[in-house]
Amino acid sequence: MVLSGDGDFLPLYKYLEREHKEVYVLARSSKTAREAKRHLVAKFIEIRKLKNQIEFLGNIKI
């Protein structure tokens, strides 16, 4: 999992995929390079949505 949407990491994402590694990018959509989002469409996680899900789970009483 990469915690950056910087386009400079795109060659790394491609290399890891060639090596049959799963690559997930966790970042803010507005701060993520277009090329990275296009390349990793199914594996891009919008950090703000994840934050909301974590907060929701924290409010569940067991």
FILOVEX-521218 format. One record per residue: residue number from 1; residue in one letter; x, y, z of N, C-alpha, C in turn. Coordinates in steps of 0.02 Angstrom, whole numbers. Layout:
residues N
<NUM; A; <X; Y; Z>; <X; Y; Z>; <X; Y; Z>> ...
end
This chain:
residues 62
<1; M; <43; -58; 0>; <0; 0; 0>; <45; 61; 0>> <2; V; <30; 107; -44>; <68; 169; -49>; <24; 225; -23>> <3; L; <52; 266; 21>; <15; 322; 50>; <34; 387; 15>> <4; S; <34; 385; -50>; <50; 444; -89>; <20; 437; -158>> <5; G; <-6; 492; -184>; <-32; 492; -251>; <14; 528; -299>> <6; D; <75; 539; -279>; <124; 575; -319>; <138; 536; -384>> <7; G; <133; 570; -440>; <145; 539; -505>; <215; 511; -513>> <8; D; <263; 534; -472>; <331; 508; -476>; <334; 435; -457>> <9; F; <283; 410; -422>; <282; 340; -402>; <253; 294; -456>> <10; L; <227; 322; -511>; <196; 281; -564>; <243; 226; -590>> <11; P; <306; 240; -604>; <351; 186; -625>; <356; 130; -572>> <12; L; <355; 148; -509>; <357; 98; -456>; <294; 56; -457>> <13; Y; <235; 87; -464>; <173; 50; -467>; <175; -1; -525>> <14; K; <198; 22; -583>; <201; -22; -641>; <251; -79; -630>> <15; Y; <308; -64; -600>; <357; -116; -586>; <328; -168; -538>> <16; L; <297; -146; -485>; <268; -193; -436>; <215; -237; -468>> <17; E; <175; -208; -512>; <124; -248; -546>; <156; -299; -593>> <18; R; <210; -281; -627>; <245; -329; -670>; <273; -387; -628>> <19; E; <289; -372; -566>; <314; -423; -520>; <257; -460; -484>> <20; H; <196; -449; -508>; <135; -482; -482>; <120; -464; -410>> <21; K; <134; -402; -392>; <118; -376; -326>; <55; -334; -332>> <22; E; <13; -336; -281>; <-46; -294; -281>; <-26; -225; -256>> <23; V; <-50; -174; -290>; <-32; -105; -273>; <-96; -67; -258>> <24; Y; <-100; -37; -200>; <-156; 6; -181>; <-128; 74; -163>> <25; V; <-163; 125; -184>; <-143; 194; -169>; <-196; 224; -124>> <26; L; <-175; 248; -67>; <-219; 281; -19>; <-198; 354; -17>> <27; A; <-242; 398; -43>; <-224; 469; -48>; <-287; 511; -58>> <28; R; <-278; 576; -57>; <-333; 622; -74>; <-338; 626; -149>> <29; S; <-398; 619; -175>; <-408; 620; -247>; <-383; 685; -278>> <30; S; <-395; 740; -244>; <-376; 806; -271>; <-300; 815; -272>> <31; K; <-264; 774; -235>; <-191; 780; -232>; <-155; 723; -267>> <32; T; <-193; 682; -304>; <-165; 624; -337>; <-157; 637; -412>> <33; A; <-100; 618; -438>; <-86; 627; -509>; <-137; 590; -552>> <34; R; <-160; 623; -605>; <-209; 592; -650>; <-185; 525; -677>> <35; E; <-122; 523; -696>; <-95; 461; -725>; <-99; 403; -675>> <36; A; <-85; 418; -612>; <-88; 366; -561>; <-159; 341; -552>> <37; K; <-208; 388; -550>; <-278; 367; -543>; <-301; 327; -603>> <38; R; <-281; 347; -664>; <-301; 310; -724>; <-271; 240; -724>> <39; H; <-209; 234; -703>; <-175; 170; -704>; <-202; 123; -649>> <40; L; <-220; 151; -593>; <-240; 110; -535>; <-314; 121; -518>> <41; V; <-356; 124; -569>; <-427; 141; -559>; <-458; 99; -503>> <42; A; <-451; 34; -505>; <-484; -10; -457>; <-447; -13; -390>> <43; K; <-387; 15; -388>; <-347; 8; -327>; <-330; 75; -296>> <44; F; <-370; 125; -312>; <-361; 191; -282>; <-412; 199; -227>> <45; I; <-390; 217; -167>; <-435; 226; -110>; <-433; 299; -89>> <46; E; <-490; 331; -93>; <-496; 401; -72>; <-492; 404; 4>> <47; I; <-442; 437; 29>; <-428; 438; 101>; <-485; 469; 141>> <48; R; <-520; 517; 113>; <-575; 549; 150>; <-633; 501; 160>> <49; K; <-647; 459; 111>; <-701; 410; 118>; <-682; 358; 171>> <50; L; <-620; 338; 171>; <-596; 290; 221>; <-601; 320; 291>> <51; K; <-584; 384; 298>; <-589; 418; 362>; <-661; 415; 388>> <52; N; <-709; 428; 344>; <-780; 427; 364>; <-801; 357; 386>> <53; Q; <-777; 306; 351>; <-794; 237; 369>; <-764; 218; 437>> <54; I; <-704; 239; 450>; <-672; 225; 514>; <-709; 260; 571>> <55; E; <-727; 322; 560>; <-765; 359; 611>; <-832; 325; 624>> <56; F; <-866; 301; 571>; <-930; 267; 578>; <-921; 204; 620>> <57; L; <-871; 165; 605>; <-859; 103; 642>; <-843; 117; 715>> <58; G; <-811; 174; 727>; <-795; 192; 796>; <-856; 210; 837>> <59; N; <-911; 227; 804>; <-973; 245; 839>; <-1018; 186; 853>> <60; I; <-1002; 127; 828>; <-1043; 68; 839>; <-1031; 42; 910>> <61; K; <-1085; 32; 946>; <-1080; 6; 1014>; <-1088; -70; 1013>> <62; I; <-1044; -104; 1047>; <-1046; -177; 1049>; <-1075; -200; 1115>> 
end
